[in-house]
Amino acid sequence: MGAPPQLTPEQRANALAKAKVSRQVRAGLKLRVKNQELSIAQVIQISHNDEAIAKMRVLELVESIPGMGKVRAKALLERLEISLTRRLQGLGRHQVQALERELNLPPATASGKLVVLSGPGGVGKSTVAKALKQSSPFFVSVSATTRAPRFNEIEGVDYHFYSHEKFDQAIARDEFLEWAEFAGNRYGTPRKAVEEALRNGQSVLLEIEITGARQVKEKVPQALLVFLEPPTWEELVSRLEGRGTDSPERRAARLALAQEEMAAASFFDKVLINEEVEKVVATLIELASAQKG
Ligand code: 5GP
């Protein structure tokens, strides 16, 4: 092996930041295994979409199981003929089944936690949702909307962009868990993907406006409603004003709406102030694992 490549200070900082996020992701996952919220099969499922988890050592995961400890974890892997350096991405189907049998973890029907993130437009909900998607096993729902795509939005990633007709049909077929009108457009949460993720034991995040959040609470009383507030009102105003992607009329309408929305925090279970995205993300992960069910 040759000498390691010389990194610029910026590359080094990026690599360190990436490693830090990976460690946090792994720690969050181990906590959920420890709390018996996830089976090994579910962990493997999550690892298919998450590089940090795919590269985690099986030994590290097994050690996190309550009452296991390092010595027993090693002995177990040796008995099951799983190499101590094996990573999750390298486990075969039979090895997964053998681990499941030995560890007697809960079946794959455990229900995940439904978390609703709401708050005034412009407060930074979608930035939090994106960060959560990248740094945790949360399933982040992709909404349907009749709004036209902004220049930087991708179909199926940011939204499913529907015509009015298609949206009407989806309502008639009861395909939405909730839907609402906001600033002249309609937005809805496709029910199927959310229910599937919950059945698989994944925590789910809905990033939606306030009337939708109220509907979710009525339909799923055990959902956790989180209201995101800006650090100051001035900051929210400047963020809405600065949105180059909206027309002046739309910005004015959104500002008026935001004023009404700020008054609605009272029926939420938690209020978080969006001072730092990383902190909000960490709190959401913590809340979801503390309040399963
Ligand atoms: P934007 O047009 O800026 O992407 O979103 C406008 C508002 O609609 C935001 O407050 C966003 O949280 C909300 N929203 C996005 N998807 C949904 C949804 O599926 N249901 C509801 N009720 N609101 C949504």
Residues whose N, C-alpha, C, O or C-beta is under 5 A from the ligand:
A	BS01	5GP	G119 G121 S143 A144 E178 W179 A180 F182 Y187 G188 T189 E207 I208 E209 G212
